Amino acid sequence: MSSSIVETIDVNAPVADSWALWSDVTKWPTFLSHVQRVDPVDERTFTWWLSLPGADKAFTAELTEVMAEERIAWRTTAGVRHAGVVTFHRLSDTTSRVALQIEYEPQGFVERLGALTNLDKTLTNYDLGQFQRLVEENAANRLAP
């Protein structure tokens, strides 16, 4: 059984600011609550270390597409079946939309339950809210006198 998540969030910051945070994989633990750390292997490959209820796990993923300020796509190469894409959309000079799509194969009881009860989507919305908060704080600090 595979699971799909598609969520978007509007951010009160330019696309460049949203891109700057998301494109740095080492920053993902600051807004993805289940990600403990991300270790770059090379410029296109990295290892994720996750802490999920009832299970800690790691997997290796590679960036499959990077288009500056437009799109980042990835897929796993070892550990679990997981793929995703995040796209960045300019709404105005000061606002952007971030769209996230994830396909994954839930493993174990907790992950299957999360997929069945939409807890995975709730967690994704929470994480996108954390991302929005960080980007907007960074943009406000950059503009402050």
Backbone as a chain_set.jsonl record, in Angstrom:
{"seq": "MSSSIVETIDVNAPVADSWALWSDVTKWPTFLSHVQRVDPVDERTFTWWLSLPGADKAFTAELTEVMAEERIAWRTTAGVRHAGVVTFHRLSDTTSRVALQIEYEPQGFVERLGALTNLDKTLTNYDLGQFQRLVEENAANRLAP", "coords": {"N": [[0.839, -1.176, 0.0], [0.789, 2.041, -1.037], [1.247, 5.483, -0.104], [0.074, 8.807, -0.579], [0.831, 12.228, -0.355], [-0.197, 15.517, -0.695], [0.294, 18.819, -0.329], [-0.019, 22.363, 0.203], [1.322, 25.629, 0.925], [1.042, 29.07, 1.575], [3.407, 31.653, 1.679], [4.571, 34.514, 3.317], [6.822, 35.806, 1.967], [9.418, 36.296, -0.439], [9.923, 34.096, -3.305], [12.65, 33.461, -3.488], [13.498, 33.461, -0.824], [12.011, 31.335, 0.304], [13.025, 29.256, -1.269], [15.754, 29.369, -0.518], [15.804, 28.365, 2.121], [14.631, 25.752, 1.886], [16.246, 24.51, -0.035], [18.628, 23.925, 1.182], [19.593, 21.098, 2.411], [20.601, 20.402, 4.904], [19.294, 22.03, 6.644], [16.775, 21.006, 6.93], [16.001, 19.578, 9.338], [15.251, 21.701, 10.984], [12.684, 22.413, 10.373], [11.255, 20.135, 9.638], [9.671, 17.996, 11.545], [10.06, 15.248, 12.15], [12.521, 14.644, 11.163], [15.693, 14.045, 12.173], [18.329, 14.547, 11.441], [20.193, 15.438, 8.479], [22.543, 14.112, 6.435], [24.791, 15.097, 4.085], [26.041, 13.162, 1.407], [27.215, 13.474, -1.05], [27.036, 16.107, -3.515], [24.515, 15.544, -4.556], [23.4, 13.441, -3.181], [22.14, 12.187, -0.103], [21.785, 11.264, 3.366], [19.025, 10.582, 5.337], [18.025, 10.853, 8.696], [15.604, 9.672, 10.666], [13.155, 10.15, 13.238], [10.512, 8.547, 14.307], [7.265, 7.911, 15.77], [7.601, 5.045, 17.599], [9.581, 4.042, 15.938], [12.845, 4.47, 14.792], [14.654, 5.434, 11.955], [16.757, 5.239, 9.043], [17.554, 6.442, 5.786], [18.778, 6.547, 2.415], [18.837, 9.046, -0.036], [18.513, 10.559, -3.274], [18.899, 13.614, -5.051], [16.883, 14.208, -7.743], [16.111, 16.14, -9.443], [16.823, 19.502, -9.737], [15.89, 22.709, -9.932], [16.667, 25.879, -9.774], [14.996, 27.962, -7.521], [12.57, 26.991, -8.365], [12.009, 24.125, -8.311], [12.523, 21.088, -6.516], [13.314, 17.762, -6.562], [13.304, 14.403, -5.313], [14.334, 11.02, -4.62], [14.372, 7.866, -2.954], [17.246, 5.766, -2.599], [18.061, 3.726, -1.092], [16.943, 1.846, 1.73], [14.096, 2.763, 2.329], [10.981, 3.058, 0.471], [10.433, 6.013, -1.006], [9.559, 9.118, -2.341], [9.665, 12.469, -3.546], [8.595, 15.842, -4.296], [9.111, 19.289, -4.253], [7.727, 22.355, -5.043], [8.117, 25.77, -6.023], [6.4, 28.762, -6.13], [5.914, 31.93, -7.476], [3.914, 34.354, -6.116], [3.718, 37.042, -5.723], [5.904, 39.919, -5.49], [6.498, 39.728, -2.844], [5.377, 37.445, -1.788], [4.993, 33.869, -1.779], [4.201, 30.55, -2.957], [4.43, 27.323, -1.712], [4.52, 24.067, -2.727], [4.123, 20.737, -1.847], [4.704, 17.391, -2.609], [4.509, 14.033, -1.798], [5.309, 10.646, -2.123], [5.102, 7.56, -0.613], [5.932, 4.401, 0.916], [4.265, 3.073, 3.451], [5.639, 1.578, 6.338], [5.387, -0.934, 8.726], [3.255, -0.993, 11.677], [2.656, 1.558, 12.909], [3.239, 3.511, 10.924], [1.487, 2.669, 8.896], [-0.964, 3.024, 10.187], [-0.848, 5.792, 10.561], [-1.012, 6.638, 7.893], [-3.551, 5.655, 7.206], [-5.241, 7.089, 8.919], [-4.818, 9.673, 8.236], [-2.897, 11.002, 9.694], [-0.337, 11.356, 8.761], [-0.688, 13.403, 6.888], [-1.5, 15.45, 8.572], [0.833, 15.811, 10.077], [2.515, 16.64, 8.009], [1.294, 19.086, 7.325], [1.749, 20.467, 9.715], [4.565, 20.578, 9.668], [4.956, 22.103, 7.324], [3.856, 24.471, 8.23], [5.774, 25.128, 10.175], [7.943, 25.522, 8.491], [6.979, 27.754, 7.015], [6.845, 29.671, 9.112], [9.584, 29.938, 9.799], [10.717, 30.872, 7.346], [9.309, 33.275, 7.015], [10.085, 34.648, 9.346], [12.862, 34.865, 8.866], [12.779, 36.476, 6.549], [11.577, 38.803, 7.564], [13.515, 39.566, 9.444], [15.653, 40.097, 7.753], [14.722, 42.325, 6.426], [14.422, 44.151, 8.429], [15.401, 47.271, 9.953]], "CA": [[0.0, 0.0, 0.0], [1.55, 3.289, -1.03], [0.5, 6.631, 0.386], [0.4, 10.063, -1.244], [0.53, 13.459, 0.366], [-0.066, 16.721, -1.491], [-0.071, 19.959, 0.514], [0.576, 23.643, -0.19], [1.27, 26.705, 1.908], [1.45, 30.385, 1.088], [4.419, 32.219, 2.559], [4.773, 35.962, 3.161], [8.241, 36.016, 1.66], [9.67, 36.003, -1.857], [10.336, 32.74, -3.669], [14.076, 33.279, -3.185], [13.64, 33.133, 0.598], [11.513, 29.967, 0.487], [14.013, 28.397, -1.907], [17.006, 29.354, 0.245], [15.684, 27.465, 3.267], [14.364, 24.36, 1.511], [17.304, 23.928, -0.867], [19.733, 23.51, 2.051], [19.089, 19.883, 3.069], [21.036, 20.347, 6.305], [18.344, 22.834, 7.422], [15.487, 20.329, 7.029], [15.569, 19.279, 10.712], [14.711, 22.879, 11.662], [11.252, 22.545, 10.106], [10.63, 18.812, 9.48], [9.708, 17.528, 12.933], [10.491, 13.86, 12.28], [13.881, 14.507, 10.642], [16.686, 14.365, 13.197], [19.443, 15.187, 10.747], [20.422, 15.044, 7.092], [23.976, 14.121, 6.176], [25.142, 15.03, 2.664], [27.044, 12.187, 0.975], [27.851, 14.292, -2.081], [26.136, 17.235, -3.767], [23.182, 15.088, -4.97], [22.974, 12.3, -2.371], [22.175, 12.479, 1.316], [21.155, 10.289, 4.249], [18.067, 11.139, 6.29], [17.884, 10.154, 9.968], [14.257, 10.003, 11.124], [12.641, 9.664, 14.514], [9.068, 8.433, 14.19], [6.716, 7.169, 16.906], [7.799, 3.602, 17.545], [10.618, 3.595, 15.009], [13.872, 5.353, 14.241], [15.154, 4.815, 10.727], [17.598, 6.041, 8.159], [17.543, 6.027, 4.393], [19.581, 7.356, 1.511], [18.059, 9.585, -1.149], [19.256, 11.39, -4.218], [18.168, 14.652, -5.746], [16.703, 13.809, -9.133], [15.899, 17.344, -10.24], [16.972, 20.759, -9.013], [15.742, 23.891, -10.79], [16.759, 26.968, -8.798], [13.809, 28.75, -7.202], [11.385, 26.408, -8.994], [11.651, 22.736, -8.042], [13.484, 20.12, -6.005], [12.728, 16.423, -6.519], [14.202, 13.394, -4.766], [13.829, 9.643, -4.458], [15.286, 7.064, -2.163], [18.058, 4.772, -3.291], [18.257, 2.619, -0.147], [16.29, 1.971, 3.022], [12.644, 2.741, 2.225], [10.49, 3.613, -0.787], [9.979, 7.376, -0.716], [9.926, 10.089, -3.371], [8.932, 13.704, -3.342], [8.937, 17.039, -5.048], [8.615, 20.554, -3.711], [7.784, 23.389, -6.062], [8.071, 27.129, -5.504], [5.619, 29.558, -7.055], [5.868, 33.357, -7.162], [2.58, 34.942, -6.104], [3.996, 38.472, -5.891], [7.288, 40.192, -5.097], [6.691, 39.468, -1.414], [4.717, 36.21, -1.361], [5.247, 32.677, -2.592], [3.467, 29.332, -2.606], [5.26, 26.132, -1.699], [3.695, 22.87, -2.885], [4.883, 19.533, -1.521], [4.078, 16.119, -2.957], [5.319, 12.906, -1.33], [4.816, 9.274, -2.312], [5.909, 6.673, 0.214], [5.409, 3.086, 1.254], [4.256, 2.943, 4.91], [6.191, 0.325, 6.855], [5.072, -1.155, 10.129], [1.916, -0.647, 12.145], [2.492, 2.984, 13.18], [3.187, 4.243, 9.655], [0.24, 2.314, 8.198], [-2.032, 3.695, 10.913], [-0.739, 7.207, 10.221], [-1.523, 6.834, 6.531], [-4.993, 5.391, 7.203], [-5.955, 8.108, 9.701], [-4.357, 10.982, 7.74], [-1.93, 11.608, 10.6], [0.81, 11.775, 7.944], [-1.019, 14.707, 6.306], [-1.49, 16.405, 9.681], [2.242, 16.079, 10.357], [3.022, 17.425, 6.885], [0.786, 20.454, 7.486], [2.49, 21.061, 10.829], [5.919, 20.866, 9.19], [4.888, 23.238, 6.404], [3.655, 25.644, 9.08], [7.081, 25.449, 10.749], [8.711, 26.078, 7.38], [6.45, 29.093, 6.779], [7.257, 30.532, 10.215], [11.019, 30.21, 9.665], [10.966, 31.715, 6.169], [8.78, 34.616, 7.271], [10.968, 35.275, 10.339], [14.108, 35.226, 8.178], [12.501, 37.597, 5.651], [11.35, 39.991, 8.396], [14.805, 39.965, 10.011], [16.464, 40.633, 6.667], [14.183, 43.632, 6.05], [14.422, 45.046, 9.588], [16.523, 48.24, 9.899]], "C": [[0.888, 1.244, 0.0], [0.633, 4.416, -0.574], [0.992, 7.877, -0.327], [-0.013, 11.224, -0.36], [0.762, 14.614, -0.595], [-0.569, 17.873, -0.638], [0.606, 21.209, -0.018], [0.465, 24.628, 0.972], [1.73, 27.997, 1.237], [2.332, 31.042, 2.139], [4.559, 33.712, 2.257], [6.26, 36.263, 3.063], [8.431, 35.683, 0.183], [10.092, 34.545, -2.078], [11.793, 32.489, -3.28], [14.293, 32.897, -1.723], [13.161, 31.708, 0.891], [12.512, 28.958, -0.074], [15.268, 28.254, -1.051], [16.931, 28.401, 1.423], [15.536, 26.018, 2.816], [15.527, 23.736, 0.74], [18.538, 23.522, -0.064], [19.276, 22.312, 2.883], [19.51, 19.798, 4.537], [20.119, 21.163, 7.217], [17.007, 22.119, 7.628], [15.076, 19.992, 8.459], [15.007, 20.495, 11.462], [13.219, 23.057, 11.404], [10.538, 21.223, 9.838], [10.766, 18.07, 10.807], [10.223, 16.109, 13.11], [11.92, 13.632, 11.788], [14.867, 14.966, 11.714], [17.906, 15.055, 12.599], [19.487, 14.67, 9.307], [21.908, 15.201, 6.842], [24.233, 14.044, 4.677], [26.235, 13.977, 2.423], [27.893, 12.826, -0.114], [26.836, 15.375, -2.424], [24.737, 16.822, -4.213], [22.615, 13.969, -4.105], [23.099, 12.645, -0.891], [21.46, 11.378, 2.095], [20.265, 11.027, 5.237], [18.075, 10.252, 7.531], [16.567, 10.609, 10.567], [13.983, 9.443, 12.509], [11.123, 9.717, 14.419], [8.53, 7.696, 15.409], [6.889, 5.661, 16.701], [8.9, 3.133, 16.623], [11.569, 4.727, 14.643], [14.392, 4.663, 12.99], [16.01, 5.789, 9.959], [17.394, 5.537, 6.736], [18.365, 7.003, 3.572], [18.705, 7.777, 0.343], [18.971, 10.405, -2.05], [18.332, 12.449, -4.795], [18.085, 14.248, -7.211], [16.487, 15.001, -10.05], [16.04, 18.559, -9.327], [16.926, 21.885, -10.041], [15.633, 25.076, -9.833], [15.479, 27.795, -8.741], [12.536, 28.236, -7.873], [11.008, 25.039, -8.431], [12.825, 21.954, -7.49], [12.756, 18.783, -5.933], [13.769, 15.44, -6.011], [13.516, 12.029, -4.762], [14.848, 8.871, -3.647], [16.046, 6.095, -3.05], [18.324, 3.572, -2.396], [17.464, 2.904, 1.128], [14.787, 1.851, 2.98], [12.255, 3.253, 0.841], [9.841, 4.959, -0.475], [10.439, 8.276, -1.862], [9.114, 11.349, -3.132], [9.41, 14.799, -4.26], [8.348, 18.228, -4.312], [8.798, 21.596, -4.797], [7.531, 24.755, -5.414], [7.414, 28.017, -6.557], [5.583, 31.012, -6.582], [4.424, 33.822, -7.213], [2.667, 36.457, -6.285], [5.464, 38.683, -5.527], [7.561, 39.788, -3.657], [5.994, 38.213, -0.905], [5.018, 35.07, -2.332], [4.356, 31.537, -2.107], [4.447, 28.173, -2.716], [4.315, 24.936, -1.749], [4.579, 21.649, -2.685], [4.073, 18.305, -1.894], [5.027, 15.005, -2.556], [4.583, 11.61, -1.63], [5.7, 8.384, -1.451], [5.169, 5.378, 0.499], [5.43, 2.957, 2.776], [4.759, 1.562, 5.337], [5.855, 0.212, 8.333], [3.705, -0.605, 10.503], [1.711, 0.861, 12.281], [2.383, 3.787, 11.887], [1.916, 3.927, 8.884], [-0.951, 2.996, 8.858], [-2.024, 5.197, 10.601], [-1.289, 7.511, 8.844], [-3.044, 6.659, 6.494], [-5.789, 6.492, 7.892], [-5.614, 9.535, 9.281], [-3.453, 11.706, 8.73], [-0.697, 12.08, 9.83], [0.551, 13.141, 7.31], [-1.032, 15.793, 7.385], [-0.057, 16.793, 10.02], [2.861, 16.934, 9.242], [2.558, 18.876, 6.983], [1.498, 21.175, 8.626], [3.889, 21.476, 10.364], [5.935, 22.039, 8.207], [4.641, 24.541, 7.165], [4.948, 26.088, 9.735], [7.984, 26.081, 9.69], [8.283, 27.523, 7.112], [6.926, 30.07, 7.857], [8.732, 30.919, 10.076], [11.326, 31.138, 8.492], [10.494, 33.137, 6.435], [9.616, 35.353, 8.318], [12.277, 35.736, 9.691], [13.9, 36.434, 7.267], [12.308, 38.884, 6.453], [12.66, 40.491, 8.989], [15.715, 40.6, 8.968], [16.024, 42.052, 6.308], [14.22, 44.638, 7.202], [15.623, 46.004, 9.525], [17.612, 47.91, 10.889]], "O": [[1.651, 1.464, 0.94], [-0.591, 4.313, -0.649], [2.176, 7.997, -0.643], [-1.058, 11.201, 0.291], [1.807, 14.683, -1.241], [-1.741, 17.899, -0.263], [1.677, 21.133, -0.619], [-0.365, 24.477, 1.869], [2.672, 28.01, 0.446], [2.041, 30.993, 3.334], [4.652, 34.119, 1.099], [6.86, 36.88, 3.943], [7.686, 34.879, -0.377], [10.552, 33.865, -1.161], [12.124, 31.409, -2.791], [15.177, 32.097, -1.417], [13.81, 30.965, 1.627], [12.809, 27.943, 0.555], [15.785, 27.15, -0.878], [17.9, 27.695, 1.701], [16.245, 25.143, 3.314], [15.761, 22.533, 0.86], [19.411, 22.835, -0.594], [18.65, 22.479, 3.93], [18.815, 19.166, 5.332], [20.163, 21.002, 8.436], [16.185, 22.577, 8.422], [13.894, 20.109, 8.78], [14.346, 20.323, 12.486], [12.552, 23.781, 12.143], [9.308, 21.199, 9.813], [11.842, 17.579, 11.147], [10.786, 15.804, 14.161], [12.472, 12.547, 11.975], [14.872, 16.132, 12.11], [18.444, 16.009, 13.163], [18.913, 13.634, 8.969], [22.468, 16.284, 7.015], [23.925, 13.028, 4.055], [27.225, 13.92, 3.151], [29.12, 12.732, -0.104], [25.862, 15.548, -1.692], [23.843, 17.667, -4.249], [21.459, 13.585, -4.281], [24.047, 13.312, -0.478], [20.632, 10.652, 1.545], [20.696, 11.978, 5.89], [18.127, 9.028, 7.418], [16.411, 11.774, 10.933], [14.511, 8.4, 12.896], [10.524, 10.792, 14.448], [9.265, 6.927, 16.028], [6.376, 5.09, 15.739], [9.141, 1.93, 16.528], [11.141, 5.807, 14.236], [14.553, 3.442, 12.971], [15.988, 6.997, 10.195], [17.1, 4.363, 6.512], [18.612, 8.136, 3.985], [17.936, 6.982, -0.198], [20.037, 10.87, -1.647], [17.141, 12.213, -5.0], [19.106, 13.978, -7.844], [16.652, 14.906, -11.266], [15.428, 18.614, -8.26], [17.799, 22.001, -10.901], [14.616, 25.247, -9.161], [14.958, 28.257, -9.757], [11.538, 28.953, -7.944], [9.845, 24.798, -8.109], [13.966, 22.121, -7.923], [11.698, 18.684, -5.312], [14.965, 15.613, -6.244], [12.296, 11.915, -4.883], [16.038, 9.186, -3.656], [15.565, 5.666, -4.099], [18.759, 2.523, -2.87], [17.334, 4.053, 1.549], [14.241, 0.907, 3.551], [13.084, 3.81, 0.123], [8.834, 5.031, 0.229], [11.588, 8.194, -2.296], [8.012, 11.299, -2.585], [10.457, 14.71, -4.901], [7.224, 18.174, -3.811], [9.868, 21.716, -5.394], [6.833, 24.871, -4.407], [7.816, 28.026, -7.72], [5.259, 31.288, -5.426], [3.773, 33.698, -8.25], [1.806, 37.071, -6.915], [6.186, 37.717, -5.283], [8.706, 39.535, -3.282], [6.019, 37.944, 0.296], [5.259, 35.277, -3.521], [3.832, 31.565, -0.993], [5.194, 28.061, -3.688], [3.419, 24.807, -0.914], [5.652, 21.541, -3.279], [2.9, 18.191, -1.54], [6.203, 15.019, -2.92], [3.376, 11.503, -1.411], [6.925, 8.448, -1.553], [3.951, 5.282, 0.345], [6.499, 2.752, 3.352], [4.367, 0.534, 4.785], [6.025, 1.166, 9.093], [3.086, 0.145, 9.748], [0.7, 1.388, 11.818], [1.519, 4.656, 11.773], [1.323, 4.82, 8.279], [-1.846, 3.49, 8.172], [-3.08, 5.796, 10.402], [-1.956, 8.526, 8.646], [-3.743, 7.423, 5.83], [-6.909, 6.792, 7.477], [-6.071, 10.494, 9.903], [-3.264, 12.917, 8.61], [-0.081, 13.081, 10.195], [1.469, 13.954, 7.205], [-0.62, 16.926, 7.133], [0.236, 17.971, 10.228], [3.642, 17.846, 9.516], [3.343, 19.795, 6.748], [1.812, 22.36, 8.513], [4.337, 22.59, 10.635], [6.837, 22.876, 8.258], [5.158, 25.592, 6.786], [5.207, 27.287, 9.845], [8.696, 27.048, 9.96], [9.128, 28.412, 6.997], [7.363, 31.176, 7.54], [9.086, 32.09, 10.219], [12.106, 32.08, 8.63], [11.197, 34.097, 6.119], [9.834, 36.558, 8.192], [12.742, 36.85, 9.934], [14.751, 37.321, 7.215], [12.816, 39.937, 6.068], [12.899, 41.697, 9.038], [16.459, 41.533, 9.269], [16.849, 42.885, 5.932], [14.067, 45.84, 6.982], [16.714, 45.618, 9.105], [18.613, 48.623, 10.966]]}, "num_chains": 1, "name": "protein.A"}
